[in-house]
Amino acid sequence: MARRRRKGFDFSEGTYYFQIKATPYNITISRKEEGKAKDRFAHYEAVGKTAEWMGMWNGKDFEK
């Protein structure tokens, strides 16, 4: 029986995050700069991946 995989990292403050929806696990991608994060996010959507923008982590919550 497979066990549930846990998140193996901590979010860092001031970093932008987005997720690529994949089977069996979602892939979380981070970038320090907003422009680079939005560029990669747009790239993944352009090639047909389902992506979810999470925003910038402020230490407690995501800011869109």
N, C-alpha and C positions, 0 to 999 in steps of 0.2 A: 504494500500500500504506500502511495506517495505521500510525503509530508509537505505541508504548506511551507513555501520558501519565505523567509523574512527579508526585509529590506536590509541590505548589507552596508549601508553608509548613512551618514548624517547630512542633512541639508546645511549648506553654509550661507550665512547672511550676505545679502547683496548680490546673490547669484540668481540668474534666470533659469527656469526649468520648464521643460515640456515633456510629454510622454508620447511614445509611439505605441499604439495598441497592437499587440502581437500575441500569437498563441504559442505556448501556454502562458507566457509572462509578458507584462507590459515593460517597455524599455524606457527608463528615465534618462534624459539627456540634459546636461547643464552647460551654460556658457556664462562667462563673467560679464560680457558686454551685451547690452540689449539689442543692438543692431545685428550682431553676429547670431544671437539666439533667434531673432525673428527671421533672419535669412535662412538658417538651417530648418526652422519650422516650416517656412514656405516651400523649401526644397522637398521635404518629406511629403507634404501635401501634394505637390506638383507631380511626384512620381507615383501617386496613388495610395500612399499610406494613410491610415487614419491616425491623426495626431490631435492631442489635447494640450492647449496652452495653459500652463499653470501659473506663470508670472514670476515675480521676484520674491524670494523668501526673505522676510524681515526678522526672522528669529522665532516668530510665533504663528504666523499665517502668511499666505501668499497674497501679494498685491498685484492685481491685474495690470 
